[in-house]
Amino acid sequence: MAIEAKVCTALTGGGADALDFIDGSTLNNGDIAYTKVNGKFYYHRCNTAGGLTEDSPIVIVPDTNPGSINWELAGSNQMITIAKTSDFTVTAAYLQAGVMITNTGAAGAVNLTLPAGAADYSLECFVDAAQYLRCTANGSETFRYGTGTSAAGGYIRANTIGTHWKINWLGGEWVIKLYALTLKYDE
């Protein structure tokens, strides 16, 4: 089957020009969609075995014949920032899109549990509320900054407003590529 490209002017809402309007029974794995909304461009790839819950703009689910189909964000012309106020399991779709997660509005600690690492995964985090924002590695995976390495299944965290970090999966571990202010990890 040939990969098809779709063009939309909305992500959700079910209107004829929305990405979620496209009937799931007409989609093939790997189809692509380009959506322009208020000057922001999104590039999504169809995963016919995705099975994730809709979480716009990261994951879009067809309104008709959804099955296990997901449109997963593969890129954008602007940074996608998502606020999480409670514990959250990060999916591959987030890491492939390279989003930024904040704890804006959180009244308590927020733990982001990472899936198993894979090539081209990255994530940025920003502390916007004076509560811990924490990334926890999967299984025996670790975080590394310079020569320091976390424990297997370890974590990195911060609760100082303005703290920002970026992690990339590189050669079998999460590498802290950038951070500002105070970032703590278990050693």
C-alpha positions as CSV (number, residue, x, y, z in Angstrom):
1,M,0.0,0.0,0.0
2,A,1.2,3.5,-0.9
3,I,1.7,6.0,1.9
4,E,-0.7,8.9,1.5
5,A,-0.3,12.5,2.7
6,K,-3.3,14.4,4.2
7,V,-3.6,18.1,4.7
8,C,-5.8,19.5,7.5
9,T,-6.6,22.9,9.1
10,A,-7.5,21.6,12.6
11,L,-6.3,18.8,14.8
12,T,-9.5,17.9,16.6
13,G,-13.2,18.9,16.6
14,G,-14.5,16.5,14.0
15,G,-15.0,19.0,11.3
16,A,-14.3,18.0,7.7
17,D,-10.9,19.7,7.7
18,A,-9.8,18.2,11.1
19,L,-7.2,15.4,11.4
20,D,-9.6,13.4,13.7
21,F,-12.2,13.6,10.9
22,I,-10.3,11.2,8.7
23,D,-12.0,7.8,8.8
24,G,-9.6,5.2,10.4
25,S,-10.7,2.5,7.9
26,T,-9.0,4.6,5.1
27,L,-5.6,4.9,6.8
28,N,-2.4,2.9,6.3
29,N,0.4,2.6,8.7
30,G,2.9,5.3,7.9
31,D,0.5,7.7,6.2
32,I,1.4,11.3,7.0
33,A,-0.6,14.4,7.7
34,Y,0.3,18.1,7.7
35,T,-1.9,20.4,9.7
36,K,-1.7,24.2,10.0
37,V,-3.5,25.8,13.0
38,N,-3.0,29.5,13.8
39,G,0.4,29.7,12.1
40,K,1.7,26.5,13.8
41,F,2.5,23.5,11.6
42,Y,2.2,19.9,12.8
43,Y,3.5,16.8,11.1
44,H,1.8,13.6,12.2
45,R,2.5,10.0,11.2
46,C,-0.2,7.3,11.3
47,N,0.5,4.3,13.6
48,T,-2.2,1.7,13.0
49,A,-1.2,-0.3,16.1
50,G,-0.8,2.8,18.4
51,G,-3.6,2.1,20.8
52,L,-3.0,5.4,22.8
53,T,-5.6,7.7,24.2
54,E,-6.0,11.0,22.4
55,D,-3.7,13.7,23.8
56,S,-3.7,16.6,21.4
57,P,-1.4,17.6,19.8
58,I,0.8,14.6,20.6
59,V,-1.7,11.9,19.8
60,I,-4.8,12.3,17.7
61,V,-7.4,9.5,17.4
62,P,-9.8,9.2,14.4
63,D,-13.5,9.9,15.4
64,T,-14.7,7.2,13.0
65,N,-13.4,3.6,13.0
66,P,-10.5,4.4,15.3
67,G,-9.5,0.8,16.2
68,S,-6.0,1.2,17.6
69,I,-5.1,3.9,15.2
70,N,-3.1,7.0,16.3
71,W,-1.8,10.0,14.5
72,E,1.4,10.6,16.4
73,L,3.2,13.9,16.3
74,A,6.5,13.6,14.4
75,G,7.4,17.3,14.3
76,S,6.3,20.9,14.4
77,N,7.7,24.3,13.4
78,Q,7.5,25.4,17.1
79,M,8.3,23.8,20.4
80,I,5.3,21.9,21.8
81,T,4.9,22.6,25.5
82,I,2.7,20.4,27.6
83,A,1.8,21.0,31.3
84,K,1.4,18.0,33.6
85,T,0.0,18.4,37.1
86,S,0.1,14.8,38.2
87,D,2.3,11.7,37.6
88,F,2.4,10.8,33.9
89,T,3.8,7.9,31.9
90,V,5.6,9.4,28.9
91,T,5.0,7.6,25.6
92,A,7.3,7.2,22.6
93,A,5.1,9.8,20.8
94,Y,6.3,12.5,23.2
95,L,9.9,11.5,22.9
96,Q,9.9,11.3,19.1
97,A,8.3,14.7,18.9
98,G,10.9,16.2,21.3
99,V,8.3,18.1,23.4
100,M,8.8,20.2,26.6
101,I,6.9,19.2,29.7
102,T,6.3,21.6,32.5
103,N,4.7,21.3,35.9
104,T,2.7,24.5,35.4
105,G,-0.2,24.5,37.9
106,A,1.0,21.5,39.9
107,A,0.1,21.5,43.6
108,G,2.4,18.5,44.3
109,A,5.3,16.6,42.9
110,V,5.0,15.3,39.3
111,N,6.8,12.2,38.2
112,L,7.4,11.5,34.5
113,T,8.0,7.8,34.0
114,L,10.0,7.2,30.8
115,P,9.6,4.2,28.5
116,A,12.6,2.2,27.4
117,G,15.0,4.4,25.6
118,A,15.5,4.3,21.8
119,A,17.4,6.2,19.1
120,D,16.2,9.8,18.5
121,Y,14.3,10.1,21.8
122,S,14.6,13.4,23.5
123,L,12.6,15.4,26.1
124,E,12.9,18.9,27.6
125,C,11.5,19.7,31.1
126,F,10.9,23.1,32.7
127,V,10.0,23.7,36.4
128,D,7.3,26.4,36.5
129,A,5.8,25.6,39.9
130,A,7.8,25.2,43.1
131,Q,7.1,21.5,43.2
132,Y,9.4,18.6,42.2
133,L,9.3,17.7,38.5
134,R,11.0,14.3,38.2
135,C,12.0,12.0,35.3
136,T,12.4,8.3,36.2
137,A,14.3,6.0,34.0
138,N,12.9,2.7,32.8
139,G,14.2,-0.6,34.4
140,S,18.0,-0.6,34.5
141,E,18.5,2.5,32.4
142,T,20.4,5.4,33.8
143,F,21.0,9.2,33.5
144,R,24.4,10.6,32.8
145,Y,25.8,14.1,33.1
146,G,29.6,14.4,32.4
147,T,31.2,11.6,34.4
148,G,28.3,11.2,36.9
149,T,25.7,8.5,36.4
150,S,22.4,7.8,38.3
151,A,21.5,4.5,39.8
152,A,19.8,1.9,37.5
153,G,16.1,2.9,37.2
154,G,17.2,6.3,38.7
155,Y,15.8,9.7,38.4
156,I,16.6,13.4,37.9
157,R,14.5,16.1,39.5
158,A,14.2,19.7,40.4
159,N,11.8,22.0,42.2
160,T,13.4,25.4,41.7
161,I,11.3,27.6,39.4
162,G,13.2,28.2,36.1
163,T,15.1,25.0,36.2
164,H,15.3,23.6,32.6
165,W,16.9,20.4,31.3
166,K,17.0,18.4,28.1
167,I,17.7,14.6,27.9
168,N,18.6,12.5,24.9
169,W,18.8,8.8,24.5
170,L,22.4,8.1,23.4
171,G,24.3,4.8,23.4
172,G,22.2,3.0,26.0
173,E,21.5,5.8,28.5
174,W,19.8,9.1,29.0
175,V,22.3,11.9,28.6
176,I,21.6,15.2,30.2
177,K,22.6,17.6,27.4
178,L,21.6,20.8,28.9
179,Y,20.4,22.1,32.3
180,A,20.1,25.4,34.0
181,L,19.8,26.1,37.8
182,T,19.7,23.2,40.2
183,L,19.2,19.6,38.9
184,K,19.5,16.7,41.3
185,Y,19.8,13.0,40.6
186,D,20.3,9.9,42.6
187,E,23.8,8.6,42.6
